[in-house]
């Protein structure tokens, strides 16, 4: 298989990853194109220490971070959608901070990560998050940005960042609980 063929096979997974993070199809296509172009311009930079997909995803992460930095002041968020999600999460807890109904333990979450179908369900769950929560979650967990950098990029406080990460994780936990682990509410 030639490099061109291998990169053609990677285009859709890279595009899916970029769309999840950026929530802008045109911008996602741009960063994927930049990634593939970078690989084509310097084929010798890939040293086969990892899979081509892992290597390309690493480059894509940097391209996404650059794109986020370029457009950080242009993005507007739907506060109503986020507020409704916050109310739903608040309803899961008592006034003293304890669970109204504690979530069930997940059986062997480590094994779930080894199954490709898990990532399909995770992707659907991330797509269901309010845009702002999904973006912050992706910046932290997939792009591995530190909270201070996320705060700077999005012009938010550290406390706000932590609350939004918590809300994103809670919604993902609920979605994965029903969509993957088969919990009933």
ABEGO torsion letter per residue (X at the ends): XBAAAAAAAAAAAAAAAAAAAAGBAAAAAAAAAAAAAAAAABAAABAGABBAAAAAAAAAAAAAAAAAAAAAAABBBBAAAAAAAAAAAAAABBAAGBBABBBBBBBGAAAAAABAAAAAAAAAAAAABBAAAAAAAAAAAAAGBBAAAAAAAAGBBAAAAAAAAAAAAAAAAAAAAAAAAGBBX
